[in-house]
């Protein structure tokens, strides 16, 4: 059986880690942790999208100002 992840972790190791997490945190705490993780990922994606949108707006603004300067020269 091959490894699943880039760290060389196989099925048995993943099952062992899942059991340890379940024992350590308990069944009620895990959904709360996953919810928090999901909110964190969502917030991160929104931040990245905001940065990309800002870059696009800046690029469009530069192109618009460049085309306006070119038309004024003519």
N, C-alpha and C positions, 0 to 999 in steps of 0.2 A: 504494500500500500504506500502511495506517495505522500509527500507532505502537502499540506493545504495552504500554508502561509509562507511568506518569505523568510520567516525565522526558523523554519524547519519544524513547525508544530503540526502534529498529526491529530487524528480523531481522538485517540486516547487521552492526549494531553488536554485537548479542548474540553472533553467530558470531565476530567479531573479538575480543571480550573473552574468550570461551571459549578461543580459540586462544592468546591471550597468556598466560592462566592456565596452560594446558597446557605452553607453552614455559617459562614462568618456574618453575613448581613441579615439573614432570615428572609422568609418568603414575602413579608409585607413591605420590607424596605426596598427590595429590588425594583418593583414597578415605579416607585417614587424616584429612585436614582435614574432609571431609564428615561422617565419623563423629563427630569432635569437635564440629562444629557441631550435629549431631543431638542429641548428649548435652546440649549447652548449652541447646537449645530445650526438650528434655524436662525438664530441671531447672527452667527458667524457668516452664514450664506447671505443674509440681508446686508451685512456690512460690506462684504465683497461685491455684491451687486450694486450697492450705492457707490462704491469707489469706481467700478466700471462705468456706471452711468455718468459720473462726474467727468471721467476721462473723455467719454464720447461727447458730452456737452462742450467741454473745452476745445476738443478737436474741431467740432462743428463751428464753434464761435470763431476760432482762428481762421478756418476756411472761409467763413462769411466775411470776416474783416479783410482778409487777403483779396477776395473777389471784389469787395467794395473799393479797396485802394486801387486795384487794377482798372476798374471802370472809371475812377476819377482821373486817372492819368491820361485816358484816351480823350 
